Amino acid sequence: MGPLRFGMNPDEVSAVLADMTAEAQQFVITHCRDGRQVREVGRCWKSGLFLFYSRDERLQGLAVDGLRGPQVLAEGVPLTGRVPSEVERWMTARAAERFPEDDFEFGYLGTGIPCSWSLGLVVSVQRMADHLVTRPVIFAEHVLDDPRHTLPQEAWTIY
């Protein structure tokens, strides 16, 4: 994820982002039962980044807006703002070549969204006029057990 690393706290992420954009994170605050206020979602609207933090305020995932976000590369392949079927073909071929015996490397979330567990990547989509483009969601290894419930609903919203 470039200079961002899973496990960073929101202030560390903000410091890294300050080197890339003048836009500050806007936070969604969650009020915990124990009285704590936790920054669980950071948004950089103009930059097209949505950052997802755990309850202990550690970066555990991010989504990139397919229209405004930075280009995300995986093994040199661009993932942001692409035709979904092209990225899905690459992910399928990669899984067959690199993990031929692993039935869990490549799969789909309930709505037919392709996932690569070794990359910690879900390639969601969003609308661009009458077309769909890719919107990568990247997450830490511990999220693999249940990404749809570990990351907030905002990570999976298709718009």
DSSP file with accessible surface (Angstrom, degrees, kcal/mol):
  #  RESIDUE AA STRUCTURE BP1 BP2  ACC     N-H-->O    O-->H-N    N-H-->O    O-->H-N    TCO  KAPPA ALPHA  PHI   PSI    X-CA   Y-CA   Z-CA
    1    1 A M    >         0   0   71      0, 0.0     3,-1.8     0, 0.0    71,-0.0   0.000 360.0 360.0 360.0  38.8    0.0    0.0    0.0
    2    2 A G  T 3   -     0   0   51      1,-0.3    70,-0.0     3,-0.0     0, 0.0  -0.359 360.0 -13.5  63.7-133.7    2.8    2.3   -0.8
    3    3 A P  T 3  S+     0   0   70      0, 0.0    -1,-0.3     0, 0.0     2,-0.2   0.611 116.4  96.8 -79.8  -8.8    4.0    4.1    2.4
    4    4 A L    <   -     0   0    9     -3,-1.8     2,-0.4    12,-0.1     9,-0.0  -0.578  56.0-167.8 -80.0 144.8    0.9    3.1    4.4
    5    5 A R    >   -     0   0  145     -2,-0.2     3,-1.7     0, 0.0    54,-0.2  -0.992  27.2-107.7-133.5 140.2    1.2    0.0    6.6
    6    6 A F  T 3  S+     0   0   74     -2,-0.4    54,-0.2     1,-0.2     3,-0.1  -0.359 105.6  38.8 -62.1 142.5   -1.4   -2.1    8.4
    7    7 A G  T 3  S+     0   0   34     52,-2.4    -1,-0.2     1,-0.4    53,-0.1   0.251  82.0 132.4  97.8 -11.7   -1.3   -1.4   12.1
    8    8 A M    <   -     0   0   32     -3,-1.7    51,-3.1    51,-0.2    -1,-0.4  -0.420  55.8-124.9 -67.8 148.5   -0.6    2.3   11.8
    9    9 A N     >  -     0   0   38     49,-0.2     4,-2.4    -3,-0.1     3,-0.3  -0.454  30.8 -98.4 -87.3 167.6   -2.7    4.5   14.0
   10   10 A P  H  > S+     0   0    0      0, 0.0     4,-2.5     0, 0.0     5,-0.1   0.846 123.5  53.0 -57.0 -34.3   -4.8    7.4   12.5
   11   11 A D  H  > S+     0   0   97      2,-0.2     4,-2.1     1,-0.2     5,-0.1   0.908 109.7  48.0 -69.2 -39.7   -2.1   10.0   13.4
   12   12 A E  H  > S+     0   0   86     -3,-0.3     4,-2.0     2,-0.2    -1,-0.2   0.915 112.5  49.3 -65.0 -41.5    0.6    8.0   11.7
   13   13 A V  H  X S+     0   0    0     -4,-2.4     4,-3.0     1,-0.2     5,-0.2   0.932 109.3  52.4 -62.7 -43.9   -1.6    7.5    8.6
   14   14 A S  H  X S+     0   0   39     -4,-2.5     4,-2.1     1,-0.2    -1,-0.2   0.895 107.4  52.4 -59.8 -39.0   -2.3   11.3    8.6
   15   15 A A  H  X S+     0   0   61     -4,-2.1     4,-0.7     2,-0.2    -1,-0.2   0.916 111.8  45.6 -64.2 -41.0    1.4   12.0    8.7
   16   16 A V  H >< S+     0   0   25     -4,-2.0     3,-1.0     1,-0.2     4,-0.5   0.935 112.9  49.8 -66.6 -44.9    2.1    9.8    5.7
   17   17 A L  H >X S+     0   0    2     -4,-3.0     4,-2.8     1,-0.2     3,-1.5   0.832  99.2  66.7 -65.0 -29.7   -0.9   11.2    3.8
   18   18 A A  H 3< S+     0   0   68     -4,-2.1    -1,-0.2     1,-0.3    -2,-0.2   0.806  97.7  54.6 -61.6 -27.7    0.4   14.8    4.5
   19   19 A D  T << S+     0   0  147     -3,-1.0    -1,-0.3    -4,-0.7    -2,-0.2   0.671 117.7  35.5 -75.9 -17.6    3.4   13.9    2.2
   20   20 A M  T <4 S+     0   0  106     -3,-1.5     2,-0.3    -4,-0.5    -2,-0.2   0.689 127.5  10.8-107.5 -28.0    1.0   13.0   -0.6
   21   21 A T     <  -     0   0   36     -4,-2.8    -1,-0.3     2,-0.1    26,-0.0  -0.995  54.8-134.3-152.2 151.7   -1.9   15.4   -0.3
   22   22 A A  S    S+     0   0  109     -2,-0.3     2,-0.3    -3,-0.1    -4,-0.1   0.550  77.6 107.6 -82.2  -7.5   -2.9   18.5    1.6
   23   23 A E        -     0   0   34     -6,-0.2     2,-0.2    21,-0.0    -2,-0.1  -0.542  63.6-142.8 -76.9 129.3   -6.2   17.0    2.4
   24   24 A A        -     0   0   76     -2,-0.3     2,-0.1     1,-0.1    -2,-0.1  -0.615  25.0 -99.8 -88.6 151.3   -6.7   15.9    6.0
   25   25 A Q        -     0   0   15     -2,-0.2     2,-0.5   -15,-0.1    19,-0.2  -0.461  28.4-148.7 -65.8 138.3   -8.6   12.8    7.0
   26   26 A Q  E     -A   43   0A 108     17,-2.4    17,-2.4    -2,-0.1     2,-0.3  -0.955  22.4-143.1-106.1 131.3  -12.1   13.3    8.2
   27   27 A F  E     -A   42   0A  63     -2,-0.5     2,-0.6    15,-0.2    15,-0.2  -0.722  15.2-145.5-104.9 146.9  -13.1   10.8   10.8
   28   28 A V  E     -A   41   0A  48     13,-2.6    12,-1.8    -2,-0.3    13,-1.2  -0.934  29.0-147.6 -98.5 122.4  -16.2    8.8   11.6
   29   29 A I  E     -A   39   0A  70     -2,-0.6     2,-0.4    10,-0.2    10,-0.2  -0.810   7.8-157.3 -98.2 132.4  -16.3    8.4   15.4
   30   30 A T  E     -A   38   0A  31      8,-3.0     8,-2.8    -2,-0.4     2,-0.7  -0.907  11.0-141.5-106.1 135.9  -17.7    5.4   17.1
   31   31 A H  E     -A   37   0A 131     -2,-0.4     6,-0.2     6,-0.2     2,-0.1  -0.877  21.9-150.0 -98.5 111.9  -18.9    5.6   20.7
   32   32 A C    >   -     0   0   15      4,-2.7     3,-1.9    -2,-0.7     0, 0.0  -0.405  23.8-113.3 -79.6 159.9  -18.0    2.3   22.4
   33   33 A R  T 3  S+     0   0  262      1,-0.3    -1,-0.1     2,-0.1    -2,-0.0   0.771 116.1  60.5 -62.5 -28.0  -20.0    0.9   25.3
   34   34 A D  T 3  S-     0   0  107      2,-0.1    -1,-0.3     1,-0.1     3,-0.1   0.370 123.2-102.9 -83.5   5.5  -17.1    1.5   27.6
   35   35 A G  S <  S+     0   0   63     -3,-1.9    -2,-0.1     1,-0.3     2,-0.1   0.294  78.2 133.8  95.6 -11.0  -17.3    5.2   26.9
   36   36 A R        -     0   0  115     -5,-0.1    -4,-2.7     1,-0.0     2,-0.5  -0.380  49.9-139.7 -71.1 152.0  -14.3    5.5   24.6
   37   37 A Q  E     -A   31   0A 131     -6,-0.2     2,-0.4    -3,-0.1    -6,-0.2  -0.970  23.7-166.8-110.3 126.1  -14.6    7.3   21.3
   38   38 A V  E     -A   30   0A   2     -8,-2.8    -8,-3.0    -2,-0.5     2,-1.0  -0.937  23.5-135.0-120.5 133.5  -12.8    5.5   18.5
   39   39 A R  E     +A   29   0A  51     -2,-0.4   -10,-0.2   -10,-0.2     3,-0.1  -0.773  37.7 161.1 -83.3 103.3  -11.8    6.8   15.0
   40   40 A E  E     +     0   0A  40    -12,-1.8    13,-3.2    -2,-1.0     2,-0.4   0.729  59.4  35.8 -98.9 -26.7  -13.0    3.8   12.9
   41   41 A V  E     -AB  28  52A   6    -13,-1.2   -13,-2.6    11,-0.2     2,-0.4  -0.997  60.6-169.0-132.1 130.0  -13.2    5.4    9.4
   42   42 A G  E     -AB  27  51A   0      9,-2.9     9,-3.4    -2,-0.4     2,-0.4  -0.961  11.8-163.7-113.1 136.9  -11.0    8.0    7.9
   43   43 A R  E     -AB  26  50A  63    -17,-2.4   -17,-2.4    -2,-0.4     2,-0.5  -0.974  22.2-177.3-125.2 136.3  -12.0    9.7    4.7
   44   44 A C  E  >> - B   0  49A   0      5,-2.8     5,-1.9    -2,-0.4     4,-1.1  -0.856  16.0-177.2-123.6  87.1  -10.0   11.7    2.2
   45   45 A W  T >45S+     0   0   94     -2,-0.5     3,-0.6     1,-0.2    -1,-0.1   0.913  77.8  45.6 -56.7 -51.1  -12.8   12.6   -0.2
   46   46 A K  T 345S+     0   0  176      1,-0.2    -1,-0.2    -3,-0.1    -2,-0.0   0.849 116.8  46.0 -65.0 -33.2  -10.8   14.5   -2.8
   47   47 A S  T 345S-     0   0   25      2,-0.1    -1,-0.2    -3,-0.1    -2,-0.2   0.579 108.3-125.6 -85.0 -11.9   -8.1   11.8   -2.9
   48   48 A G  T <<5 +     0   0    0     -4,-1.1    17,-3.0    -3,-0.6     2,-0.4   0.816  61.2 137.7  73.9  31.1  -10.6    9.0   -3.0
   49   49 A L  E   < -BC  44  64A  12     -5,-1.9    -5,-2.8    15,-0.2     2,-0.5  -0.927  32.7-173.5-114.8 137.2   -9.3    7.1    0.0
   50   50 A F  E     -BC  43  63A   4     13,-2.3    13,-2.5    -2,-0.4     2,-0.4  -0.992  13.1-162.1-126.6 117.9  -11.4    5.4    2.7
   51   51 A L  E     -BC  42  62A   0     -9,-3.4    -9,-2.9    -2,-0.5     2,-0.5  -0.883   2.3-154.8-110.0 133.6   -9.3    4.1    5.6
   52   52 A F  E     -BC  41  61A   0      9,-3.2     8,-3.0    -2,-0.4     9,-1.4  -0.928  10.5-168.8-116.6 126.0  -10.7    1.5    8.0
   53   53 A Y  E     - C   0  59A   2    -13,-3.2     6,-0.2    -2,-0.5   -44,-0.1  -0.815  19.6-120.6-113.3 151.4   -9.4    1.2   11.6
   54   54 A S    >   -     0   0   18      4,-2.4     3,-2.3    -2,-0.3     4,-0.1  -0.232  43.2 -92.2 -76.7 174.9  -10.0   -1.4   14.2
   55   55 A R  T 3  S+     0   0  123      1,-0.3    -1,-0.1     2,-0.1   -16,-0.1   0.726 130.6  55.9 -64.6 -20.1  -11.5   -0.6   17.6
   56   56 A D  T 3  S-     0   0  103      2,-0.1    -1,-0.3   -18,-0.1    -2,-0.1   0.155 123.3-108.2 -96.8  21.3   -7.9   -0.1   18.9
   57   57 A E  S <  S+     0   0   42     -3,-2.3     2,-0.4     1,-0.2    -2,-0.1   0.897  71.0 141.2  56.9  51.3   -7.4    2.5   16.1
   58   58 A R        -     0   0  100    -49,-0.2    -4,-2.4    -4,-0.1   -49,-0.2  -0.974  59.4-106.7-120.8 133.9   -5.0    0.4   14.0
   59   59 A L  E     +C   53   0A   2    -51,-3.1   -52,-2.4    -2,-0.4    -6,-0.2  -0.381  48.1 158.7 -60.4 124.6   -5.3    0.5   10.2
   60   60 A Q  E     -     0   0A  12     -8,-3.0    80,-2.4     1,-0.4     2,-0.3   0.427  59.3  -3.1-128.1  -3.5   -6.8   -2.7    9.0
   61   61 A G  E     -CD  52 139A   0     -9,-1.4    -9,-3.2    78,-0.3    -1,-0.4  -0.980  50.9-160.9-175.5 164.3   -8.1   -1.9    5.5
   62   62 A L  E     -CD  51 138A   7     76,-2.5    76,-2.9    -2,-0.3     2,-0.4  -0.984   7.9-150.4-154.1 153.3   -8.7    0.7    2.9
   63   63 A A  E     -CD  50 137A   0    -13,-2.5   -13,-2.3    -2,-0.3     2,-0.5  -0.955  12.5-146.2-123.3 148.0  -10.8    1.3   -0.2
   64   64 A V  E     -C   49   0A   1     72,-2.3   -15,-0.2    -2,-0.4     2,-0.1  -0.963  21.5-120.0-118.9 123.0   -9.9    3.3   -3.2
   65   65 A D     >  -     0   0    4    -17,-3.0     4,-1.9    -2,-0.5    70,-0.1  -0.425  18.2-140.8 -60.4 128.8  -12.5    5.3   -5.1
   66   66 A G  T  4 S+     0   0    8      1,-0.2    -1,-0.2     2,-0.2    68,-0.1   0.648  97.2  37.5 -69.8 -15.3  -12.5    4.0   -8.7
   67   67 A L  T  4 S+     0   0   92     66,-0.1    -1,-0.2    60,-0.1    -2,-0.1   0.770 133.0  17.3-104.3 -34.8  -13.0    7.5  -10.2
   68   68 A R  T  4 S+     0   0  116    -20,-0.1    -2,-0.2     2,-0.1   -19,-0.1   0.567  98.9 101.2-113.3 -18.9  -10.9    9.8   -7.9
   69   69 A G  S  < S-     0   0   18     -4,-1.9   -21,-0.2   -21,-0.2   -20,-0.1  -0.169  77.8 -90.3 -73.2 167.6   -8.5    7.5   -6.1
   70   70 A P        -     0   0   63      0, 0.0     2,-0.4     0, 0.0    -1,-0.1  -0.321  50.1 -94.0 -69.7 156.7   -4.9    6.8   -6.7
   71   71 A Q        -     0   0  100      8,-0.1     2,-0.5     7,-0.0    -5,-0.0  -0.611  40.2-153.8 -73.2 125.3   -3.9    4.0   -9.0
   72   72 A V        -     0   0   27     -2,-0.4     7,-2.9    -3,-0.1     8,-0.6  -0.888   8.2-160.1-101.7 132.4   -3.3    0.8   -7.0
   73   73 A L  E     -H   78   0B 109     -2,-0.5     2,-0.5     5,-0.2    -2,-0.0  -0.916  11.4-169.5-113.5 140.8   -1.0   -1.7   -8.4
   74   74 A A  E >  S-H   77   0B  13      3,-2.0     3,-2.2    -2,-0.4    45,-0.0  -0.987  84.7 -19.4-125.9 116.2   -0.7   -5.4   -7.5
   75   75 A E  T 3  S-     0   0  101     -2,-0.5    -1,-0.1     1,-0.3    -2,-0.0   0.869 130.0 -52.6  53.7  37.4    2.4   -7.1   -9.0
   76   76 A G  T 3  S+     0   0   60      1,-0.2    -1,-0.3     0, 0.0    -3,-0.0   0.417 111.4 122.9  83.4  -1.5    2.5   -4.3  -11.6
   77   77 A V  E <   -H   74   0B  29     -3,-2.2    -3,-2.0    10,-0.0    -1,-0.2  -0.818  63.1-125.9 -97.2 124.2   -1.1   -4.6  -12.6
   78   78 A P  E     +H   73   0B  46      0, 0.0    -5,-0.2     0, 0.0    -7,-0.0  -0.471  29.4 176.2 -69.0 137.9   -3.3   -1.5  -12.2
   79   79 A L    >   +     0   0    2     -7,-2.9     3,-0.6    -2,-0.2     2,-0.4   0.587  45.8  91.3-116.5 -18.6   -6.5   -2.2  -10.2
   80   80 A T  T 3  S-     0   0    9     -8,-0.6    55,-0.2     1,-0.2   -14,-0.1  -0.692  97.8  -2.9 -91.5 132.0   -8.3    1.2   -9.9
   81   81 A G  T 3  S+     0   0   33     53,-2.3    -1,-0.2    -2,-0.4     2,-0.2   0.741  96.0 136.5  69.0  27.4  -10.9    2.4  -12.3
   82   82 A R    <   -     0   0   63     -3,-0.6    52,-1.7     1,-0.1    -1,-0.2  -0.531  68.6 -84.5-101.3 169.2  -10.6   -0.6  -14.7
   83   83 A V    >>  -     0   0   71     50,-0.2     4,-1.4    -2,-0.2     3,-0.9  -0.584  43.3-134.4 -68.5 122.9  -13.1   -2.7  -16.5
   84   84 A P  H 3> S+     0   0   34      0, 0.0     4,-2.6     0, 0.0     5,-0.2   0.868 100.0  56.4 -54.7 -39.7  -14.1   -5.3  -13.8
   85   85 A S  H 3> S+     0   0   49      1,-0.2     4,-2.3     2,-0.2     5,-0.2   0.843 103.5  55.2 -65.6 -29.6  -13.8   -8.4  -16.1
   86   86 A E  H <> S+     0   0   76     -3,-0.9     4,-1.9     2,-0.2    -1,-0.2   0.932 111.2  43.0 -67.4 -44.4  -10.2   -7.5  -17.0
   87   87 A V  H  X S+     0   0    0     -4,-1.4     4,-2.6     2,-0.2    -2,-0.2   0.912 112.7  53.5 -68.7 -39.9   -9.1   -7.5  -13.4
   88   88 A E  H  X S+     0   0   60     -4,-2.6     4,-2.7     1,-0.2     5,-0.2   0.920 107.3  51.4 -60.8 -42.4  -11.1  -10.6  -12.6
   89   89 A R  H  X S+     0   0  151     -4,-2.3     4,-2.6     1,-0.2     5,-0.2   0.918 110.8  48.5 -60.1 -43.6   -9.4  -12.4  -15.5
   90   90 A W  H  X S+     0   0   56     -4,-1.9     4,-2.7     2,-0.2    -2,-0.2   0.934 112.3  48.3 -61.8 -45.9   -6.0  -11.4  -14.2
   91   91 A M  H  X S+     0   0    4     -4,-2.6     4,-2.3     2,-0.2    -2,-0.2   0.907 112.8  48.4 -62.2 -41.0   -6.9  -12.6  -10.7
   92   92 A T  H  X S+     0   0   60     -4,-2.7     4,-2.4    -5,-0.2    -2,-0.2   0.936 113.8  45.9 -64.8 -46.8   -8.2  -15.9  -11.9
   93   93 A A  H  X S+     0   0   58     -4,-2.6     4,-2.4    -5,-0.2     5,-0.2   0.905 112.2  51.7 -63.7 -41.2   -5.1  -16.5  -14.1
   94   94 A R  H  X S+     0   0   16     -4,-2.7     4,-3.0    -5,-0.2     5,-0.4   0.929 110.9  47.6 -61.3 -45.4   -2.8  -15.5  -11.2
   95   95 A A  H  X S+     0   0   10     -4,-2.3     4,-2.2    -5,-0.2     7,-0.2   0.927 112.6  48.6 -63.4 -43.2   -4.5  -17.9   -8.8
   96   96 A A  H  < S+     0   0   65     -4,-2.4    -1,-0.2     1,-0.2    -2,-0.2   0.885 118.3  40.6 -65.2 -37.0   -4.4  -20.8  -11.3
   97   97 A E  H  < S+     0   0  161     -4,-2.4    -2,-0.2    -5,-0.2    -1,-0.2   0.928 127.0  28.7 -77.5 -46.9   -0.7  -20.2  -12.0
   98   98 A R  H  < S+     0   0  122     -4,-3.0    -3,-0.2    -5,-0.2    -2,-0.2   0.735 133.8  26.8 -90.9 -24.6    0.6  -19.5   -8.5
   99   99 A F    ><  +     0   0   56     -4,-2.2     3,-1.5    -5,-0.4     6,-0.2  -0.384  66.1 155.0-135.3  56.7   -1.8  -21.4   -6.3
  100  100 A P  T 3  S+     0   0   86      0, 0.0    -1,-0.1     0, 0.0    -2,-0.1   0.782  79.3  41.5 -62.3 -25.9   -3.1  -24.3   -8.5
  101  101 A E  T 3  S+     0   0  176     -3,-0.1     2,-0.9     1,-0.1    -5,-0.1   0.435  92.9  95.4 -98.8  -0.4   -3.9  -26.6   -5.5
  102  102 A D    X   -     0   0   71     -3,-1.5     3,-0.9    -7,-0.2     4,-0.5  -0.796  46.5-177.3-100.7 104.3   -5.4  -23.9   -3.3
  103  103 A D  T 3  S+     0   0  143     -2,-0.9    -1,-0.1     1,-0.2    -2,-0.0   0.601  83.7  53.5 -72.8 -10.6   -9.2  -23.7   -3.5
  104  104 A F  T 3  S+     0   0  161      1,-0.1    13,-0.3     3,-0.1    -1,-0.2   0.493  82.9  85.1-103.3  -5.6   -9.3  -20.8   -1.2
  105  105 A E  S <  S+     0   0    5     -3,-0.9    12,-2.4    -6,-0.2     2,-0.4   0.921  99.4  28.3 -62.6 -45.0   -6.9  -18.4   -3.0
  106  106 A F  E    S+E  116   0A  39     -4,-0.5     2,-0.3    10,-0.2    10,-0.2  -0.956  78.7 127.7-121.9 137.1   -9.5  -17.0   -5.3
  107  107 A G  E     -E  115   0A  19      8,-1.7     8,-2.7    -2,-0.4     2,-0.4  -0.901  45.7 -98.2-163.5-167.6  -13.2  -16.7   -4.7
  108  108 A Y  E     -E  114   0A 116     -2,-0.3     2,-0.1     6,-0.2    14,-0.0  -0.983  21.6-129.9-130.9 140.1  -16.1  -14.4   -4.6
  109  109 A L  E >>  -E  113   0A  18      4,-2.5     3,-2.6    -2,-0.4     4,-0.6  -0.422  54.3 -82.0 -74.6 167.9  -17.9  -12.5   -1.9
  110  110 A G  T 34 S+     0   0   83      1,-0.3    -1,-0.1     2,-0.2    -2,-0.0   0.708 129.0  52.2 -48.4 -29.5  -21.7  -13.0   -1.9
  111  111 A T  T 34 S-     0   0   91      2,-0.1    -1,-0.3     1,-0.0    -2,-0.0   0.223 124.9 -93.7 -97.3  17.1  -22.4  -10.5   -4.6
  112  112 A G  T <4 S+     0   0   46     -3,-2.6    -2,-0.2     1,-0.3    -1,-0.0   0.734  74.0 150.9  82.3  22.8  -20.0  -11.9   -7.1
  113  113 A I  E  <  -E  109   0A   9     -4,-0.6    -4,-2.5     1,-0.0    -1,-0.3  -0.780  46.2-121.6 -91.0 122.3  -17.1   -9.6   -6.2
  114  114 A P  E     -E  108   0A  12      0, 0.0     9,-2.5     0, 0.0     2,-0.4  -0.339  29.8-168.1 -69.8 145.2  -13.7  -11.3   -6.8
  115  115 A C  E     -EF 107 122A   0     -8,-2.7    -8,-1.7     7,-0.2     2,-0.5  -0.980  17.7-161.1-132.4 143.3  -11.2  -11.8   -4.0
  116  116 A S  E  >> -EF 106 121A   2      5,-2.8     5,-2.3    -2,-0.4     4,-0.8  -0.975   4.8-167.6-121.1 115.0   -7.6  -12.8   -3.7
  117  117 A W  T  45S+     0   0   64    -12,-2.4     3,-0.3    -2,-0.5    -1,-0.1   0.875  86.9  54.5 -72.8 -34.7   -6.7  -14.0   -0.2
  118  118 A S  T  45S+     0   0   58    -13,-0.4    -1,-0.2     1,-0.2   -12,-0.1   0.836 115.1  40.5 -69.2 -28.5   -2.9  -13.9   -0.8
  119  119 A L  T  45S-     0   0   47    -14,-0.2    -1,-0.2     2,-0.2    -2,-0.2   0.590 104.4-129.0 -89.5 -13.0   -3.1  -10.3   -1.9
  120  120 A G  T  <5 +     0   0    7     -4,-0.8    19,-2.4    -3,-0.3     2,-0.4   0.947  63.3 141.3  62.0  48.0   -5.7   -9.3    0.8
  121  121 A L  E   < -FG 116 138A   4     -5,-2.3    -5,-2.8    17,-0.2     2,-0.4  -0.974  39.9-177.8-135.4 132.4   -7.7   -7.8   -2.0
  122  122 A V  E     -FG 115 137A   0     15,-2.7    15,-2.9    -2,-0.4     2,-1.0  -0.996  20.3-147.7-121.2 131.5  -11.4   -7.6   -3.0
  123  123 A V  E     + G   0 136A   4     -9,-2.5   -35,-0.0    -2,-0.4    -2,-0.0  -0.791  26.4 175.4-104.7  91.4  -12.1   -5.8   -6.3
  124  124 A S  E     - G   0 135A   0     11,-1.6    11,-2.8    -2,-1.0     2,-0.3  -0.162  18.4-130.8 -79.8-177.5  -15.5   -4.2   -5.7
  125  125 A V  E     - G   0 134A  23      9,-0.3    34,-0.4   -44,-0.0     2,-0.3  -0.900  17.5-171.0-134.9 163.2  -17.1   -1.9   -8.3
  126  126 A Q  E     - G   0 133A   2      7,-2.0     7,-2.7    -2,-0.3     2,-0.2  -0.966  33.2 -94.4-148.1 161.5  -18.7    1.5   -8.6
  127  127 A R  E     - G   0 132A 143     32,-2.8     2,-0.4    -2,-0.3     5,-0.2  -0.524  25.2-176.7 -81.2 143.4  -20.7    3.2  -11.3
  128  128 A M  E >  S- G   0 131A  89      3,-3.2     3,-2.2    -2,-0.2     2,-0.2  -0.888  70.8 -63.1-133.3  96.3  -19.2    5.6  -13.9
  129  129 A A  T 3  S-     0   0   77     -2,-0.4    -1,-0.1     1,-0.3     0, 0.0  -0.406 120.9 -14.3  57.7-119.1  -22.2    6.9  -15.9
  130  130 A D  T 3  S+     0   0  144     -2,-0.2     2,-0.3    -3,-0.1    -1,-0.3   0.207 128.8  74.0 -96.5  15.7  -23.5    3.7  -17.6
  131  131 A H  E <  S- G   0 128A 126     -3,-2.2    -3,-3.2   -48,-0.0     2,-0.4  -0.827  72.4-127.5-124.2 164.1  -20.4    1.6  -16.8
  132  132 A L  E     - G   0 127A  84     -2,-0.3     2,-0.3    -5,-0.2    -5,-0.2  -0.891  22.9-172.0-108.9 142.9  -18.8   -0.1  -13.9
  133  133 A V  E     - G   0 126A   8     -7,-2.7    -7,-2.0    -2,-0.4   -50,-0.2  -0.918  31.8 -91.5-129.0 159.9  -15.2    0.4  -12.8
  134  134 A T  E     - G   0 125A   0    -52,-1.7   -53,-2.3    -2,-0.3    -9,-0.3  -0.403  28.8-170.9 -76.5 145.7  -13.1   -1.3  -10.2
  135  135 A R  E     - G   0 124A   1    -11,-2.8   -11,-1.6   -55,-0.2   -70,-0.1  -0.871  20.7-144.0-134.5  92.6  -12.8   -0.1   -6.7
  136  136 A P  E     - G   0 123A   0      0, 0.0   -72,-2.3     0, 0.0     2,-0.5  -0.355  11.3-164.7 -66.0 139.9  -10.1   -2.0   -4.8
  137  137 A V  E     -DG  63 122A   0    -15,-2.9   -15,-2.7   -74,-0.2     2,-0.4  -0.998  10.6-169.8-121.1 121.3  -10.6   -2.9   -1.1
  138  138 A I  E     +DG  62 121A  20    -76,-2.9   -76,-2.5    -2,-0.5     2,-0.3  -0.920   7.9 178.4-116.7 138.9   -7.3   -3.9    0.5
  139  139 A F  E     -D   61   0A   4    -19,-2.4   -78,-0.3    -2,-0.4  -133,-0.1  -0.957  29.6 -97.9-145.0 159.5   -7.1   -5.4    4.0
  140  140 A A    >   -     0   0    7    -80,-2.4     3,-1.7    -2,-0.3     4,-0.5  -0.263  42.5-105.1 -72.0 160.0   -4.8   -6.9    6.6
  141  141 A E  G >  S+     0   0  161      1,-0.3     3,-1.7     2,-0.2     4,-0.3   0.856 116.9  60.5 -57.0 -39.6   -4.3  -10.6    7.0
  142  142 A H  G >  S+     0   0  111      1,-0.3     3,-0.6     2,-0.2    -1,-0.3   0.733  96.8  62.6 -65.8 -15.8   -6.3  -10.9   10.2
  143  143 A V  G X  S+     0   0    0     -3,-1.7     3,-1.6     1,-0.2    -1,-0.3   0.709  79.9  86.9 -79.1 -17.5   -9.4   -9.6    8.3
  144  144 A L  G <  S+     0   0   46     -3,-1.7    -1,-0.2    -4,-0.5    -2,-0.2   0.783  76.1  66.1 -55.1 -32.6   -9.3  -12.7    6.0
  145  145 A D  G <  S-     0   0  155     -3,-0.6    -1,-0.3    -4,-0.3    -2,-0.1   0.851 130.1  -6.9 -60.7 -34.0  -11.4  -14.7    8.3
  146  146 A D    X>  +     0   0   67     -3,-1.6     4,-2.2    -4,-0.2     3,-1.1  -0.342  67.8 167.5-161.7  68.2  -14.4  -12.5    7.8
  147  147 A P  H 3> S+     0   0    7      0, 0.0     4,-1.9     0, 0.0    -3,-0.1   0.871  77.6  59.4 -60.4 -35.3  -13.8   -9.4    5.7
  148  148 A R  H 34 S+     0   0   74      1,-0.2     8,-0.1     2,-0.2     7,-0.1   0.787 117.9  30.8 -66.5 -24.5  -17.5   -8.5    5.2
  149  149 A H  H <4 S+     0   0  148     -3,-1.1    -1,-0.2    -6,-0.2     4,-0.1   0.654 116.2  55.9-106.9 -19.7  -18.1   -8.3    9.0
  150  150 A T  H  < S+     0   0   55     -4,-2.2    -2,-0.2    -7,-0.2    -6,-0.1   0.915 104.7  54.4 -78.4 -45.2  -14.6   -7.0   10.1
  151  151 A L  S  < S-     0   0    3     -4,-1.9     5,-0.1    -5,-0.2   -97,-0.0  -0.611 102.0 -97.0 -86.0 151.7  -14.5   -4.0    7.9
  152  152 A P    >   -     0   0   43      0, 0.0     3,-2.1     0, 0.0     4,-0.5  -0.184  34.4-104.0 -66.3 160.6  -17.4   -1.5    8.1
  153  153 A Q  G >> S+     0   0  124      1,-0.3     3,-1.6     2,-0.2     4,-0.8   0.820 116.3  72.1 -53.6 -32.0  -20.3   -1.6    5.6
  154  154 A E  G 34 S+     0   0   41      1,-0.3     3,-0.4     2,-0.2    -1,-0.3   0.806  88.3  62.4 -57.1 -29.0  -18.8    1.4    3.9
  155  155 A A  G <4 S+     0   0    0     -3,-2.1    -1,-0.3     1,-0.2    -2,-0.2   0.824 111.0  37.9 -64.9 -29.0  -16.0   -0.8    2.5
  156  156 A W  T <4 S+     0   0    7     -3,-1.6    -1,-0.2    -4,-0.5    -2,-0.2   0.442  83.2 123.5-106.4  -1.6  -18.5   -2.9    0.6
  157  157 A T     <  -     0   0   57     -4,-0.8     2,-0.6    -3,-0.4   -33,-0.0  -0.418  49.5-150.7 -65.5 129.3  -21.0   -0.2   -0.6
  158  158 A I              0   0   81     -2,-0.2   -32,-0.2   -34,-0.1    -2,-0.1  -0.913 360.0 360.0-101.8 121.1  -21.3   -0.2   -4.3
  159  159 A Y              0   0   97     -2,-0.6   -32,-2.8   -34,-0.4     0, 0.0  -0.871 360.0 360.0-135.9 360.0  -22.2    3.2   -5.6
